Amino acid sequence: LRDECGVSGWSLLQLPGDAVLVPAGAPHQVRSLSGTISVEQQFLSPESAVRLRQLDTGPAGTPRHLRAQLDGMIFAAVREALEVLRGCQ
């Protein structure tokens, strides 16, 4: 990819206890040197929520699980905002 598109990659050695954060949408590849346990978490950021709403314009609409995640994120943000406002009284 470096020669064709000017894209370069990173290489790192992850040791026990280390965590690696891969930004949303970033392609990545993993090569395990020994037996491993992998924990993955999908997270919908506010920036991605805008893109998700734009996907809703297609004939099939937004997949149900993504819409549910977006609704949950909005609900949590509103709940947190209300808690902050209640603390200001």
N, CA and C of each residue as an Amber inpcrd file, in Angstrom:
protein
   267
   0.8080000  -1.1980000   0.0000000   0.0000000   0.0000000   0.0000000
   0.8500000   1.2610000   0.0000000   2.0330000   1.1700000   0.5550000
   2.8980000   2.3470000   0.5940000   3.2370000   2.8200000  -0.8090000
   3.5990000   1.8820000  -1.6770000   3.9800000   2.2460000  -3.0430000
   2.7820000   2.6650000  -3.8820000   1.6690000   1.9640000  -3.7270000
   0.5000000   2.2190000  -4.5580000  -0.3100000   3.4360000  -4.1210000
  -0.4700000   3.6240000  -2.8110000  -1.3880000   4.6510000  -2.3160000
  -0.7570000   5.6250000  -1.3230000   0.5100000   5.4420000  -1.0050000
   1.1530000   6.3270000  -0.0350000   0.7330000   6.0620000   1.3990000
   0.1930000   4.8750000   1.6680000  -0.2600000   4.5170000   3.0120000
   0.8150000   3.7010000   3.6920000   1.1780000   4.1150000   4.8980000
   2.1690000   3.3380000   5.6380000   1.5220000   2.8070000   6.9100000
   2.0540000   1.7350000   7.4200000   1.4820000   1.0910000   8.5950000
   2.3840000   1.2010000   9.8040000   1.8770000   0.7160000  10.9130000
   2.6160000   0.6680000  12.1600000   2.7930000  -0.7860000  12.5410000
   3.8760000  -1.0660000  13.2030000   4.1110000  -2.3960000  13.7330000
   4.4680000  -2.2400000  15.1990000   3.8630000  -3.0580000  16.0530000
   4.1810000  -2.9570000  17.4750000   4.1400000  -4.3260000  18.1110000
   4.8450000  -4.4560000  19.2060000   4.8480000  -5.6860000  19.9860000
   4.0660000  -5.4170000  21.2570000   2.9640000  -6.1180000  21.4160000
   2.1110000  -5.9540000  22.5830000   2.4940000  -6.9940000  23.6220000
   2.8020000  -6.5390000  24.8130000   3.2130000  -7.4210000  25.9070000
   2.0420000  -7.6610000  26.8580000   2.1200000  -8.6850000  27.7120000
   1.0290000  -8.9360000  28.6630000   0.7080000  -7.6850000  29.4720000
  -0.5820000  -7.3850000  29.5650000  -1.0280000  -6.1970000  30.2930000
  -1.1640000  -4.9640000  29.4230000  -0.6470000  -4.9890000  28.1970000
  -0.7630000  -3.8570000  27.2860000  -2.1250000  -3.8630000  26.6070000
  -2.6150000  -2.6860000  26.2920000  -3.8520000  -2.5440000  25.5210000
  -3.5330000  -1.7150000  24.2870000  -4.1860000  -2.0290000  23.1980000
  -3.9940000  -1.2910000  21.9520000  -5.3470000  -0.7570000  21.5200000
  -5.4280000   0.5350000  21.2780000  -6.6470000   1.1580000  20.7960000
  -6.4990000   1.3950000  19.3000000  -7.3870000   0.8070000  18.5350000
  -7.4040000   1.0030000  17.0790000  -8.5750000   1.9310000  16.7840000
  -8.3260000   3.0990000  16.1840000  -9.4220000   4.0380000  15.9120000
 -10.5090000   3.4000000  15.0430000 -11.7360000   3.8430000  15.2760000
 -12.8710000   3.3310000  14.5100000 -12.6310000   3.5180000  13.0200000
 -12.8990000   2.4750000  12.2730000 -12.7660000   2.5380000  10.8250000
 -11.3640000   2.2990000  10.3050000 -10.4020000   2.1760000  11.2050000
  -9.0210000   1.9700000  10.7710000  -8.7990000   0.4930000  10.4460000
  -8.3840000   0.1940000   9.2310000  -8.0840000  -1.2070000   8.9260000
  -6.8830000  -1.6650000   9.7500000  -6.9220000  -2.9020000  10.2080000
  -5.8000000  -3.4110000  10.9950000  -5.6790000  -4.9150000  10.8110000
  -4.5260000  -5.4070000  11.1700000  -4.2100000  -6.8260000  11.0400000
  -3.4740000  -7.2390000  12.3030000  -3.7490000  -8.4300000  12.7840000
  -3.1160000  -8.9310000  14.0090000  -2.4330000 -10.2500000  13.7010000
  -1.2160000 -10.3900000  14.1930000  -0.4990000 -11.6710000  14.1100000
  -0.1030000 -12.0650000  15.5210000  -0.6620000 -13.1420000  16.0090000
  -0.3700000 -13.6100000  17.3680000   0.8780000 -14.4690000  17.3540000
   1.8010000 -14.1750000  18.2540000   3.0390000 -14.9420000  18.3510000
   2.8930000 -16.1270000  19.2850000   1.8310000 -16.1290000  20.1030000
   1.5540000 -17.2350000  21.0190000   0.0540000 -17.2560000  21.2750000
  -0.3980000 -18.1800000  22.1300000  -1.8110000 -18.2280000  22.4700000
  -2.2540000 -16.9210000  23.0980000  -3.4010000 -16.4170000  22.7110000
  -3.8670000 -15.1290000  23.2120000  -5.3500000 -15.1740000  23.5430000
  -5.7740000 -14.2120000  24.3330000  -7.1820000 -13.9300000  24.5690000
  -7.4030000 -12.5010000  24.0940000  -8.3680000 -12.3270000  23.2170000
  -8.6420000 -11.0160000  22.6530000  -9.9830000 -10.5090000  23.1550000
 -10.0240000  -9.2610000  23.5700000 -11.2670000  -8.6230000  23.9930000
 -11.4950000  -7.4430000  23.0710000 -12.6840000  -7.4160000  22.4770000
 -12.9960000  -6.3560000  21.5160000 -14.2450000  -5.6310000  21.9690000
 -14.2630000  -4.3350000  21.7980000 -15.4380000  -3.5400000  22.1430000
 -15.7670000  -2.6240000  20.9740000 -16.9840000  -2.7150000  20.4920000
 -17.4480000  -1.8020000  19.4520000 -18.0190000  -0.5740000  20.1460000
 -17.6710000   0.6020000  19.6550000 -18.1430000   1.8360000  20.2670000
 -18.5990000   2.7800000  19.1840000 -19.7490000   3.3710000  19.3600000
 -20.2630000   4.3370000  18.4050000 -19.9940000   5.7360000  18.9420000
 -19.0790000   6.4520000  18.3170000 -18.7400000   7.8020000  18.7510000
 -19.7710000   8.7860000  18.2220000 -19.8630000   9.9770000  18.8230000
 -20.7910000  10.9860000  18.2980000 -20.5110000  11.3280000  16.8280000
 -19.2340000  11.3010000  16.4490000 -18.8920000  11.5940000  15.0490000
 -19.4390000  10.5190000  14.1180000 -19.3970000   9.2790000  14.5680000
 -19.9200000   8.1870000  13.7570000 -21.4410000   8.2000000  13.7080000
 -22.0650000   8.7650000  14.7320000 -23.5270000   8.8120000  14.7650000
 -24.0650000   9.6290000  13.5960000 -23.3830000  10.7030000  13.2580000
 -23.8020000  11.5250000  12.1180000 -23.7610000  10.6920000  10.8470000
 -22.7090000   9.9370000  10.6760000 -22.5850000   9.0800000   9.4900000
 -23.6560000   7.9980000   9.4800000 -23.9650000   7.4670000  10.6410000
 -24.9980000   6.4400000  10.7440000 -26.3490000   6.9890000  10.3120000
 -26.6540000   8.1910000  10.7390000 -27.9180000   8.8130000  10.3250000
 -27.9720000   8.9600000   8.8070000 -26.8360000   9.2710000   8.1840000
 -26.7980000   9.4220000   6.7290000 -27.0400000   8.0900000   6.0340000
 -26.6420000   6.9880000   6.6500000 -26.8710000   5.6650000   6.0670000
 -28.3490000   5.3160000   6.0210000 -29.1520000   5.9830000   6.8260000
 -30.5760000   5.6880000   6.9020000 -31.3300000   6.0900000   5.6350000
 -30.6770000   6.7750000   4.7320000 -31.3610000   7.2590000   3.5390000
 -31.5000000   6.1980000   2.4680000 -30.8300000   5.0640000   2.6140000
 -30.9050000   4.0020000   1.6200000 -32.2170000   3.2500000   1.7030000
 -32.5280000   2.4430000   0.6810000 -33.7960000   1.7100000   0.6660000
 -33.9320000   0.7170000   1.8080000 -32.8370000   0.1250000   2.2420000
 -32.9040000  -0.8540000   3.3330000 -32.8840000  -0.1790000   4.6980000
 -32.4520000   1.0760000   4.7700000 -32.3630000   1.7800000   6.0460000
 -31.1790000   1.3090000   6.8660000 -31.0480000   1.8710000   8.0570000
 -29.9610000   1.5320000   8.9650000 -30.2350000   0.1810000   9.6170000
 -29.2190000  -0.6840000   9.6880000 -29.4200000  -1.9620000  10.3850000
 -29.9190000  -1.7380000  11.8100000 -30.8060000  -2.6240000  12.2680000
 -31.4860000  -2.4640000  13.5540000 -30.5080000  -2.3390000  14.7220000
 -29.4320000  -3.1550000  14.7430000 -28.5200000  -3.1050000  15.8990000
 -27.7620000  -1.7790000  15.9620000 -27.4740000  -1.1730000  14.7890000
 -26.7930000   0.1170000  14.8030000 -27.7350000   1.2220000  15.2610000
 -28.9820000   1.1410000  14.8400000 -29.9740000   2.1290000  15.2810000
 -30.1780000   2.0190000  16.7910000 -30.2210000   0.7980000  17.3130000
 -30.3870000   0.6010000  18.7560000 -29.1950000   1.1680000  19.5160000
 -27.9980000   0.9990000  18.9850000 -26.8060000   1.5350000  19.6420000
 -26.8400000   3.0620000  19.6300000 -27.2690000   3.6400000  18.5280000
 -27.3730000   5.0950000  18.4320000 -28.4130000   5.6110000  19.4240000
 -29.5700000   4.9520000  19.4950000 -30.6090000   5.3660000  20.4420000
 -30.1090000   5.2730000  21.8810000 -29.3730000   4.2120000  22.1940000
 -28.8130000   4.0660000  23.5370000 -27.8180000   5.1630000  23.8690000
 -27.0060000   5.5410000  22.8870000 -26.0300000   6.6020000  23.1020000
 -26.7320000   7.9380000  23.3610000 -27.7730000   8.2260000  22.5930000
 -28.5290000   9.4690000  22.7790000 -29.1890000   9.4740000  24.1570000
 -29.8000000   8.3470000  24.5430000 -30.4570000   8.2470000  25.8450000
 -29.4620000   8.4860000  26.9720000 -28.2870000   7.8760000  26.8860000
 -27.2700000   8.0400000  27.9340000 -26.7980000   9.4870000  28.0180000
 -26.6320000  10.1430000  26.8830000 -26.1860000  11.5360000  26.8780000
 -27.2350000  12.4510000  27.5000000 -28.5030000  12.2260000  27.1790000
 -29.5740000  13.0400000  27.7520000 -29.6690000  12.7960000  29.2560000
 -29.5790000  11.5340000  29.6770000 -29.6450000  11.2060000  31.1120000
 -28.5010000  11.8930000  31.8720000 -27.2980000  11.8630000  31.3140000
 -26.1590000  12.5060000  31.9680000 -26.3390000  14.0180000  32.0380000
 -26.8530000  14.6110000  30.9570000 -27.0870000  16.0570000  30.9510000
 -28.1110000  16.4470000  32.0130000 -29.1760000  15.6470000  32.1550000
 -30.1850000  15.9350000  33.1740000 -29.6060000  15.8240000  34.5760000
 -28.7410000  14.8570000  34.8090000 -28.1100000  14.7140000  36.1190000
 -27.2460000  15.9240000  36.4370000 -26.5480000  16.4400000  35.4590000
 -25.7110000  17.6350000  35.6570000 -26.5970000  18.8230000  35.9890000
 -27.7000000  18.9730000  35.2470000 -28.6020000  20.1030000  35.4820000
 -29.2560000  20.0170000  36.8620000 -29.6110000  18.8200000  37.2950000
 -30.2090000  18.6570000  38.6170000 -29.2260000  19.0260000  39.7180000
 -27.9590000  18.7900000  39.4800000 -26.9180000  19.1390000  40.4480000
 -26.6750000  20.6310000  40.5460000 -27.1330000  21.4060000  39.5800000
 -26.9200000  22.8640000  39.5720000 -27.9940000  23.6090000  40.3510000
 -29.0380000  22.9170000  40.8110000 -30.1440000  23.5990000  41.5040000
 -29.7540000  24.0150000  42.8960000
